[in-house]
């Protein structure tokens, strides 16, 4: 999780576009409409979720584990990126973070104490394969075996992300996601995990490929910090290919459970009721959404005319016969991360319409999550799982008082409830994040956890939002006010 302010001509890193509704876009094959200002009214003092719906929290390896040189772990691109002057707001890194690598048992007890039934985490590629390929690191695999076993012992469903941005530096030195071999590296790595961790019930392949393409390879704001639009097209294609190869490896493993992708999605709306604004919203939807969904779920790229020519040229240079068939190997579910809607004006520029969080880019609009879930159900017909959804501490708030986060979680959980009532098959919801952590390029300047972390002592303390969420997860229902 993290945040970047919207700059002219660019969409902020959490503003991944998914248009929902308008006759003007029907001709382009996508529905788009102006957002409703109110959620649909529902009766009752609490909104109850279906039996089997899982409530949980989310983290990622580099943001919480620390121990970046312990037990044979190799170097990642984020270890390198954090050493470069000016890349991290406070000059920090994930070298210690929350020290979850050493404190995992206590952290799982805290998770159990919140009545969570699901935990979404990621596996650190360089901890398992220090050089990215070759012989696995036994101590690294043992850590994840203990983690998965500890979750199972506590009655918590493991949801494991194979890749959450921490590519081994050795693979980056060999070309990283820009070379076709990266799909082979990823498939081999995934196969090792499937063999070592058969008790994982849900696997997610690549976290937010859009952020990798745009922020890491076009703008240079994320590791490895490159600015090469042509290369970003190759990276996009190879990430899709790697996803498909991992799904194939999962099928070949014979493991029970399910596997899917994990994009970040947002509804895109025209900022004004004009044909120009609607047309720009349709174009943005292709750029930021269907470019990442259609290849893996429909076996084709959307129309690429009107897209950035250098990116398209890079993508086309990476394509080979049969790639789309591999990319679209059937999955069992679609994970999604949701933070904010996007509004596009007549000139294709992002605009702000709703209250903005302290990170400067995140518009708070719960109804957008409803629209995303209903659209994904309509367009792709897969079971859905919300894998990230959250908001940072408000500026100037006391460390444990976060009523704005309670309001945020309530509104978005009610939006999920409404989407289920409107036909979407939603399996579960994960709040971002379990605890304050290393927030990528923002370092430790933003706090997103329901647990406060004192980074000097590593003491975890519940915020008010944790108490509220514990009540929700214990009862399987959300108070409406």
PABA-521784 format. One record per residue (C-alpha): residue in one letter; x, y negated, z negated. Coordinates in nm, 3 decimals. Example, Ala and Ser with C-alpha at 12.3 -4.5 7.8 and 13.67 -1.06 7.14 Angstrom:
<bases>
<"A",<1.230,0.450,-0.780>>;
<"S",<1.367,0.106,-0.714>>;
</bases>
This chain:
<bases>
<"X",<0.000,0.000,0.000>>;
<"X",<0.114,-0.355,0.048>>;
<"X",<0.027,-0.685,0.205>>;
<"X",<0.128,-0.946,0.458>>;
<"X",<-0.042,-1.275,0.532>>;
<"X",<-0.200,-1.310,0.875>>;
<"X",<0.011,-1.520,1.110>>;
<"X",<-0.114,-1.681,1.433>>;
<"X",<-0.157,-1.419,1.702>>;
<"X",<-0.092,-1.130,1.465>>;
<"X",<-0.319,-0.915,1.255>>;
<"X",<-0.198,-0.854,0.897>>;
<"X",<-0.066,-0.510,0.815>>;
<"X",<-0.384,-0.387,0.646>>;
<"X",<-0.611,-0.530,0.915>>;
<"X",<-0.643,-0.219,1.127>>;
<"X",<-0.932,-0.270,1.365>>;
<"X",<-1.240,-0.056,1.402>>;
<"X",<-1.524,-0.240,1.570>>;
<"X",<-1.874,-0.166,1.442>>;
<"X",<-2.171,-0.268,1.650>>;
<"X",<-2.277,-0.512,1.946>>;
<"X",<-2.464,-0.480,2.266>>;
<"X",<-2.197,-0.695,2.426>>;
<"X",<-1.943,-0.422,2.359>>;
<"X",<-2.163,-0.132,2.459>>;
<"X",<-2.037,-0.164,2.815>>;
<"X",<-1.683,-0.114,2.685>>;
<"X",<-1.793,0.204,2.511>>;
<"X",<-1.784,0.055,2.159>>;
<"X",<-2.068,-0.090,1.953>>;
<"X",<-2.006,-0.417,1.771>>;
<"X",<-2.229,-0.651,1.573>>;
<"X",<-2.204,-0.931,1.326>>;
<"X",<-2.162,-0.806,0.970>>;
<"X",<-2.458,-0.796,0.737>>;
<"X",<-2.428,-1.018,0.432>>;
<"X",<-2.594,-0.775,0.195>>;
<"X",<-2.568,-0.403,0.138>>;
<"X",<-2.886,-0.205,0.177>>;
<"X",<-3.090,-0.200,-0.143>>;
<"X",<-3.086,0.126,-0.338>>;
<"X",<-3.288,0.216,-0.642>>;
<"X",<-3.171,0.334,-0.983>>;
<"X",<-2.928,0.201,-1.242>>;
<"X",<-2.651,0.438,-1.127>>;
<"X",<-2.571,0.571,-0.782>>;
<"X",<-2.506,0.945,-0.803>>;
<"X",<-2.273,1.120,-0.559>>;
<"X",<-2.333,1.467,-0.412>>;
<"X",<-2.206,1.779,-0.585>>;
<"X",<-1.854,1.854,-0.470>>;
<"X",<-1.762,1.492,-0.400>>;
<"X",<-1.412,1.430,-0.537>>;
<"X",<-1.297,1.115,-0.714>>;
<"X",<-0.929,1.043,-0.743>>;
<"X",<-0.635,0.808,-0.719>>;
<"X",<-0.343,0.773,-0.479>>;
<"X",<0.032,0.710,-0.479>>;
<"X",<0.323,0.763,-0.239>>;
<"X",<0.664,0.915,-0.306>>;
<"X",<0.897,0.620,-0.247>>;
<"X",<0.671,0.385,-0.438>>;
<"X",<0.659,0.587,-0.761>>;
<"X",<0.916,0.867,-0.777>>;
<"X",<1.245,0.684,-0.820>>;
<"X",<1.537,0.925,-0.874>>;
<"X",<1.659,0.848,-0.524>>;
<"X",<1.997,1.018,-0.583>>;
<"X",<1.881,1.299,-0.813>>;
<"X",<1.899,1.673,-0.741>>;
<"X",<2.027,1.650,-0.388>>;
<"X",<1.780,1.399,-0.243>>;
<"X",<1.907,1.237,0.076>>;
<"X",<1.892,0.874,0.177>>;
<"X",<1.576,0.735,0.342>>;
<"X",<1.523,0.441,0.574>>;
<"X",<1.371,0.251,0.280>>;
<"X",<1.683,0.302,0.071>>;
<"X",<1.875,0.139,0.356>>;
<"X",<1.618,-0.131,0.435>>;
<"X",<1.607,-0.248,0.072>>;
<"X",<1.980,-0.321,0.075>>;
<"X",<1.945,-0.577,0.354>>;
<"X",<1.923,-0.939,0.230>>;
<"X",<1.578,-1.093,0.261>>;
<"X",<1.384,-0.774,0.332>>;
<"X",<1.227,-0.732,-0.015>>;
<"X",<1.068,-1.033,-0.183>>;
<"X",<1.237,-0.985,-0.519>>;
<"X",<1.547,-0.806,-0.392>>;
<"X",<1.439,-0.479,-0.556>>;
<"X",<1.406,-0.122,-0.432>>;
<"X",<1.237,0.208,-0.515>>;
<"X",<1.551,0.347,-0.677>>;
<"X",<1.375,0.371,-1.015>>;
<"X",<1.018,0.260,-0.942>>;
<"X",<0.789,0.439,-1.193>>;
<"X",<1.038,0.723,-1.257>>;
<"X",<0.755,0.961,-1.170>>;
<"X",<1.010,1.225,-1.071>>;
<"X",<1.100,1.266,-1.440>>;
<"X",<0.763,1.166,-1.591>>;
<"X",<0.527,1.360,-1.366>>;
<"X",<0.380,1.577,-1.642>>;
<"X",<0.280,1.279,-1.855>>;
<"X",<0.146,1.104,-1.545>>;
<"X",<-0.070,1.406,-1.460>>;
<"X",<-0.201,1.404,-1.817>>;
<"X",<-0.299,1.041,-1.768>>;
<"X",<-0.468,1.135,-1.441>>;
<"X",<-0.657,1.414,-1.617>>;
<"X",<-0.752,1.169,-1.893>>;
<"X",<-0.920,0.954,-1.630>>;
<"X",<-1.139,1.252,-1.531>>;
<"X",<-0.996,1.253,-1.178>>;
<"X",<-1.076,1.559,-0.967>>;
<"X",<-0.835,1.471,-0.683>>;
<"X",<-0.487,1.323,-0.646>>;
<"X",<-0.345,1.198,-0.320>>;
<"X",<0.037,1.191,-0.320>>;
<"X",<0.311,1.220,-0.060>>;
<"X",<0.613,1.444,-0.022>>;
<"X",<0.948,1.269,0.023>>;
<"X",<1.103,1.408,0.340>>;
<"X",<1.464,1.332,0.224>>;
<"X",<1.402,1.510,-0.105>>;
<"X",<1.307,1.828,0.078>>;
<"X",<1.553,1.793,0.369>>;
<"X",<1.833,1.553,0.271>>;
<"X",<1.954,1.529,0.632>>;
<"X",<1.602,1.553,0.775>>;
<"X",<1.655,1.903,0.916>>;
<"X",<1.846,2.220,0.837>>;
<"X",<1.846,2.403,0.505>>;
<"X",<1.578,2.288,0.255>>;
<"X",<1.684,2.145,-0.080>>;
<"X",<1.559,2.400,-0.335>>;
<"X",<1.546,2.148,-0.619>>;
<"X",<1.340,1.910,-0.410>>;
<"X",<1.088,2.178,-0.317>>;
<"X",<1.072,2.294,-0.678>>;
<"X",<0.965,1.946,-0.787>>;
<"X",<0.664,1.958,-0.557>>;
<"X",<0.585,2.315,-0.658>>;
<"X",<0.571,2.198,-1.020>>;
<"X",<0.363,1.897,-0.926>>;
<"X",<0.106,2.100,-0.731>>;
<"X",<0.095,2.366,-1.004>>;
<"X",<0.047,2.099,-1.268>>;
<"X",<-0.244,1.952,-1.075>>;
<"X",<-0.407,2.292,-1.037>>;
<"X",<-0.363,2.365,-1.408>>;
<"X",<-0.549,2.043,-1.486>>;
<"X",<-0.831,2.114,-1.241>>;
<"X",<-0.723,1.838,-1.001>>;
<"X",<-0.727,1.895,-0.626>>;
<"X",<-0.389,1.821,-0.457>>;
<"X",<-0.415,1.603,-0.144>>;
<"X",<-0.065,1.596,0.005>>;
<"X",<0.059,1.350,0.267>>;
<"X",<0.344,1.493,0.472>>;
<"X",<0.486,1.156,0.580>>;
<"X",<0.440,0.822,0.405>>;
<"X",<0.712,0.613,0.576>>;
<"X",<1.030,0.753,0.414>>;
<"X",<1.213,0.897,0.716>>;
<"X",<1.554,1.043,0.627>>;
<"X",<1.823,0.795,0.728>>;
<"X",<2.012,1.073,0.905>>;
<"X",<1.719,1.114,1.145>>;
<"X",<1.696,0.740,1.201>>;
<"X",<2.064,0.747,1.293>>;
<"X",<1.975,1.016,1.549>>;
<"X",<1.708,0.796,1.709>>;
<"X",<1.421,0.822,1.461>>;
<"X",<1.065,0.814,1.592>>;
<"X",<1.194,0.663,1.915>>;
<"X",<1.317,1.001,2.043>>;
<"X",<1.103,1.294,2.146>>;
<"X",<1.293,1.532,1.916>>;
<"X",<1.126,1.357,1.622>>;
<"X",<0.809,1.561,1.683>>;
<"X",<1.014,1.881,1.653>>;
<"X",<1.184,1.758,1.335>>;
<"X",<0.846,1.676,1.185>>;
<"X",<0.689,2.009,1.279>>;
<"X",<0.980,2.199,1.126>>;
<"X",<0.959,1.991,0.807>>;
<"X",<0.583,2.042,0.786>>;
<"X",<0.620,2.418,0.830>>;
<"X",<0.858,2.427,0.533>>;
<"X",<0.598,2.249,0.320>>;
<"X",<0.317,2.480,0.428>>;
<"X",<0.527,2.779,0.332>>;
<"X",<0.643,2.638,-0.002>>;
<"X",<0.315,2.477,-0.114>>;
<"X",<0.028,2.713,-0.020>>;
<"X",<-0.183,2.587,-0.312>>;
<"X",<-0.230,2.244,-0.152>>;
<"X",<-0.594,2.232,-0.044>>;
<"X",<-0.581,1.923,0.177>>;
<"X",<-0.295,1.803,0.398>>;
<"X",<-0.262,1.466,0.570>>;
<"X",<-0.004,1.434,0.846>>;
<"X",<0.115,1.074,0.903>>;
<"X",<0.010,0.783,0.685>>;
<"X",<-0.096,0.478,0.887>>;
<"X",<0.088,0.513,1.220>>;
<"X",<-0.039,0.167,1.313>>;
<"X",<0.167,0.010,1.036>>;
<"X",<0.477,0.200,1.149>>;
<"X",<0.433,0.083,1.508>>;
<"X",<0.343,-0.279,1.442>>;
<"X",<0.521,-0.366,1.121>>;
<"X",<0.832,-0.147,1.142>>;
<"X",<0.904,-0.152,1.516>>;
<"X",<0.744,-0.470,1.653>>;
<"X",<0.768,-0.726,1.373>>;
<"X",<1.052,-0.577,1.170>>;
<"X",<0.878,-0.633,0.835>>;
<"X",<0.900,-0.268,0.729>>;
<"X",<1.175,-0.006,0.745>>;
<"X",<1.364,0.044,0.971>>;
<"X",<1.307,-0.325,1.045>>;
<"X",<1.327,-0.326,1.427>>;
<"X",<1.177,-0.571,1.677>>;
<"X",<1.149,-0.376,2.001>>;
<"X",<0.805,-0.369,2.160>>;
<"X",<0.903,-0.119,2.431>>;
<"X",<1.043,0.117,2.169>>;
<"X",<0.725,0.077,1.962>>;
<"X",<0.525,0.235,2.246>>;
<"X",<0.752,0.539,2.242>>;
<"X",<0.721,0.557,1.864>>;
<"X",<0.342,0.545,1.888>>;
<"X",<0.336,0.838,2.130>>;
<"X",<0.584,1.044,1.930>>;
<"X",<0.391,0.991,1.605>>;
<"X",<0.079,1.129,1.771>>;
<"X",<0.278,1.421,1.911>>;
<"X",<0.429,1.489,1.569>>;
<"X",<0.080,1.492,1.416>>;
<"X",<-0.037,1.751,1.670>>;
<"X",<0.270,1.967,1.625>>;
<"X",<0.218,1.965,1.247>>;
<"X",<-0.146,2.070,1.286>>;
<"X",<-0.031,2.357,1.507>>;
<"X",<0.226,2.458,1.245>>;
<"X",<-0.046,2.456,0.982>>;
<"X",<-0.264,2.688,1.189>>;
<"X",<0.031,2.918,1.248>>;
<"X",<0.105,2.930,0.873>>;
<"X",<-0.225,3.104,0.801>>;
<"X",<-0.277,2.885,0.496>>;
<"X",<-0.623,2.822,0.363>>;
<"X",<-0.732,2.463,0.323>>;
<"X",<-0.767,2.180,0.568>>;
<"X",<-0.555,1.926,0.755>>;
<"X",<-0.615,1.587,0.916>>;
<"X",<-0.473,1.246,1.000>>;
<"X",<-0.470,0.931,0.784>>;
<"X",<-0.502,0.599,0.973>>;
<"X",<-0.583,0.265,0.816>>;
<"X",<-0.915,0.132,0.947>>;
<"X",<-1.116,-0.188,0.928>>;
<"X",<-1.429,-0.308,1.102>>;
<"X",<-1.366,-0.585,1.352>>;
<"X",<-1.640,-0.842,1.400>>;
<"X",<-1.674,-1.137,1.639>>;
<"X",<-1.619,-1.455,1.440>>;
<"X",<-1.877,-1.640,1.648>>;
<"X",<-2.183,-1.522,1.838>>;
<"X",<-2.028,-1.581,2.179>>;
<"X",<-1.944,-1.350,2.465>>;
<"X",<-1.579,-1.458,2.436>>;
<"X",<-1.555,-1.361,2.070>>;
<"X",<-1.723,-1.027,2.134>>;
<"X",<-1.491,-0.952,2.425>>;
<"X",<-1.183,-1.034,2.218>>;
<"X",<-1.311,-0.811,1.941>>;
<"X",<-1.347,-0.526,2.190>>;
<"X",<-0.991,-0.575,2.309>>;
<"X",<-0.865,-0.583,1.951>>;
<"X",<-1.046,-0.260,1.880>>;
<"X",<-0.849,-0.087,2.153>>;
<"X",<-0.522,-0.241,2.038>>;
<"X",<-0.561,-0.165,1.672>>;
<"X",<-0.801,0.127,1.644>>;
<"X",<-0.887,0.356,1.931>>;
<"X",<-0.522,0.354,2.038>>;
<"X",<-0.459,0.550,1.719>>;
<"X",<-0.778,0.756,1.701>>;
<"X",<-0.869,0.862,2.054>>;
<"X",<-0.547,1.048,2.142>>;
<"X",<-0.567,1.276,1.838>>;
<"X",<-0.945,1.312,1.822>>;
<"X",<-1.051,1.291,2.187>>;
<"X",<-0.737,1.398,2.373>>;
<"X",<-0.703,1.076,2.571>>;
<"X",<-0.571,0.725,2.537>>;
<"X",<-0.822,0.441,2.566>>;
<"X",<-0.796,0.193,2.851>>;
<"X",<-0.457,0.025,2.825>>;
<"X",<-0.505,-0.259,3.073>>;
<"X",<-0.489,-0.585,2.882>>;
<"X",<-0.252,-0.440,2.622>>;
<"X",<0.104,-0.558,2.562>>;
<"X",<0.289,-0.457,2.883>>;
<"X",<0.617,-0.364,2.711>>;
<"X",<0.438,-0.143,2.459>>;
<"X",<0.240,0.029,2.736>>;
<"X",<0.558,0.083,2.938>>;
<"X",<0.724,0.240,2.635>>;
<"X",<0.428,0.468,2.575>>;
<"X",<0.414,0.577,2.939>>;
<"X",<0.787,0.648,2.940>>;
<"X",<0.737,0.889,2.649>>;
<"X",<0.442,1.082,2.794>>;
<"X",<0.482,1.436,2.925>>;
<"X",<0.231,1.680,3.072>>;
<"X",<0.049,1.866,2.797>>;
<"X",<0.121,1.610,2.524>>;
<"X",<-0.242,1.503,2.481>>;
<"X",<-0.354,1.861,2.439>>;
<"X",<-0.101,1.903,2.158>>;
<"X",<-0.196,1.571,1.997>>;
<"X",<-0.563,1.661,1.991>>;
<"X",<-0.522,2.004,1.831>>;
<"X",<-0.847,2.023,1.629>>;
<"X",<-0.834,1.898,1.272>>;
<"X",<-1.061,1.966,0.975>>;
<"X",<-1.116,1.614,0.850>>;
<"X",<-1.017,1.253,0.902>>;
<"X",<-0.858,1.066,0.616>>;
<"X",<-0.879,0.687,0.620>>;
<"X",<-0.743,0.391,0.428>>;
<"X",<-0.963,0.081,0.403>>;
<"X",<-0.883,-0.260,0.261>>;
<"X",<-1.029,-0.544,0.465>>;
<"X",<-1.244,-0.646,0.763>>;
<"X",<-1.113,-0.841,1.062>>;
<"X",<-1.286,-1.132,1.233>>;
<"X",<-1.174,-1.234,1.581>>;
<"X",<-1.251,-1.572,1.739>>;
<"X",<-1.296,-1.674,2.103>>;
<"X",<-0.919,-1.683,2.152>>;
<"X",<-0.851,-1.343,1.997>>;
<"X",<-0.714,-1.493,1.677>>;
<"X",<-0.790,-1.343,1.332>>;
<"X",<-1.005,-1.564,1.110>>;
<"X",<-1.107,-1.552,0.744>>;
<"X",<-1.473,-1.537,0.644>>;
<"X",<-1.493,-1.370,0.302>>;
<"X",<-1.307,-1.427,-0.029>>;
<"X",<-0.936,-1.354,0.003>>;
<"X",<-0.739,-1.160,-0.258>>;
<"X",<-0.421,-1.287,-0.421>>;
<"X",<-0.209,-1.119,-0.153>>;
<"X",<-0.329,-1.380,0.096>>;
<"X",<-0.461,-1.147,0.366>>;
<"X",<-0.721,-0.913,0.219>>;
<"X",<-1.081,-1.027,0.265>>;
<"X",<-1.310,-0.864,0.011>>;
<"X",<-1.606,-0.721,0.202>>;
<"X",<-1.730,-0.384,0.070>>;
<"X",<-1.992,-0.351,0.342>>;
<"X",<-1.704,-0.310,0.586>>;
<"X",<-1.623,0.030,0.435>>;
<"X",<-1.981,0.141,0.496>>;
<"X",<-1.959,0.027,0.857>>;
<"X",<-1.627,0.209,0.909>>;
<"X",<-1.755,0.536,0.766>>;
<"X",<-2.078,0.529,0.967>>;
<"X",<-1.891,0.443,1.286>>;
<"X",<-1.629,0.717,1.242>>;
<"X",<-1.905,0.969,1.170>>;
<"X",<-2.092,0.858,1.480>>;
<"X",<-1.794,0.847,1.715>>;
<"X",<-1.590,1.147,1.600>>;
<"X",<-1.824,1.371,1.399>>;
<"X",<-1.567,1.481,1.141>>;
<"X",<-1.582,1.506,0.761>>;
<"X",<-1.422,1.192,0.617>>;
<"X",<-1.209,1.123,0.310>>;
<"X",<-1.127,0.777,0.176>>;
<"X",<-0.757,0.808,0.088>>;
<"X",<-0.675,0.449,-0.015>>;
<"X",<-0.887,0.156,-0.125>>;
<"X",<-0.782,-0.110,-0.373>>;
<"X",<-0.684,-0.466,-0.455>>;
<"X",<-0.386,-0.627,-0.634>>;
<"X",<-0.401,-0.800,-0.969>>;
<"X",<-0.543,-1.149,-0.947>>;
<"X",<-0.303,-1.440,-0.983>>;
<"X",<-0.270,-1.544,-1.347>>;
<"X",<-0.468,-1.254,-1.492>>;
<"X",<-0.367,-1.099,-1.823>>;
<"X",<-0.190,-0.763,-1.771>>;
<"X",<-0.480,-0.539,-1.876>>;
<"X",<-0.782,-0.752,-1.784>>;
<"X",<-0.886,-0.698,-1.423>>;
<"X",<-1.262,-0.758,-1.384>>;
<"X",<-1.211,-0.844,-1.017>>;
<"X",<-1.079,-0.490,-0.959>>;
<"X",<-1.382,-0.341,-1.132>>;
<"X",<-1.606,-0.546,-0.904>>;
<"X",<-1.402,-0.438,-0.602>>;
<"X",<-1.417,-0.069,-0.688>>;
<"X",<-1.788,-0.084,-0.772>>;
<"X",<-1.873,-0.256,-0.444>>;
<"X",<-1.670,-0.017,-0.233>>;
<"X",<-1.790,0.297,-0.408>>;
<"X",<-2.148,0.181,-0.358>>;
<"X",<-2.064,0.124,0.010>>;
<"X",<-1.945,0.487,0.029>>;
<"X",<-2.266,0.597,-0.141>>;
<"X",<-2.472,0.405,0.113>>;
<"X",<-2.273,0.552,0.403>>;
<"X",<-2.346,0.903,0.276>>;
<"X",<-2.715,0.812,0.254>>;
<"X",<-2.689,0.691,0.614>>;
<"X",<-2.553,1.023,0.737>>;
<"X",<-2.174,1.007,0.703>>;
<"X",<-2.013,1.323,0.562>>;
<"X",<-1.771,1.179,0.306>>;
<"X",<-1.578,1.432,0.098>>;
<"X",<-1.406,1.208,-0.153>>;
<"X",<-1.266,0.869,-0.255>>;
<"X",<-0.920,0.769,-0.382>>;
<"X",<-0.848,0.433,-0.540>>;
<"X",<-0.514,0.269,-0.468>>;
<"X",<-0.332,0.304,-0.694>>;
<"X",<-0.289,0.522,-1.000>>;
<"X",<-0.024,0.284,-1.135>>;
<"X",<0.166,-0.032,-1.055>>;
<"X",<0.460,0.059,-0.832>>;
<"X",<0.718,-0.056,-0.578>>;
<"X",<0.507,-0.243,-0.326>>;
<"X",<0.725,-0.203,-0.015>>;
<"X",<0.851,-0.541,0.109>>;
<"X",<0.666,-0.715,-0.174>>;
<"X",<0.883,-0.530,-0.427>>;
<"X",<0.740,-0.560,-0.777>>;
<"X",<0.571,-0.896,-0.715>>;
<"X",<0.229,-0.731,-0.667>>;
<"X",<0.051,-0.487,-0.897>>;
<"X",<-0.214,-0.255,-0.753>>;
<"X",<-0.253,0.008,-1.026>>;
<"X",<-0.536,0.086,-1.263>>;
<"X",<-0.253,0.174,-1.502>>;
<"X",<-0.020,-0.110,-1.597>>;
<"X",<0.350,-0.016,-1.585>>;
<"X",<0.613,-0.192,-1.793>>;
<"X",<0.908,-0.137,-1.561>>;
<"X",<1.158,-0.197,-1.841>>;
<"X",<1.021,0.074,-2.070>>;
<"X",<0.815,0.277,-1.817>>;
<"X",<0.519,0.255,-2.058>>;
<"X",<0.184,0.315,-1.884>>;
<"X",<-0.125,0.140,-2.025>>;
<"X",<-0.483,0.155,-1.905>>;
<"X",<-0.629,-0.158,-1.755>>;
<"X",<-1.001,-0.228,-1.788>>;
<"X",<-1.048,-0.090,-1.437>>;
<"X",<-0.905,0.244,-1.551>>;
<"X",<-1.166,0.268,-1.827>>;
<"X",<-1.441,0.179,-1.581>>;
<"X",<-1.318,0.428,-1.321>>;
<"X",<-1.286,0.702,-1.583>>;
<"X",<-1.655,0.661,-1.663>>;
<"X",<-1.743,0.682,-1.294>>;
<"X",<-1.535,0.995,-1.239>>;
<"X",<-1.661,1.166,-1.553>>;
<"X",<-2.026,1.116,-1.457>>;
<"X",<-2.000,1.136,-1.078>>;
<"X",<-2.198,0.817,-1.045>>;
<"X",<-2.145,0.442,-1.017>>;
<"X",<-2.328,0.181,-1.225>>;
<"X",<-2.492,-0.069,-0.993>>;
<"X",<-2.407,-0.364,-1.214>>;
</bases>
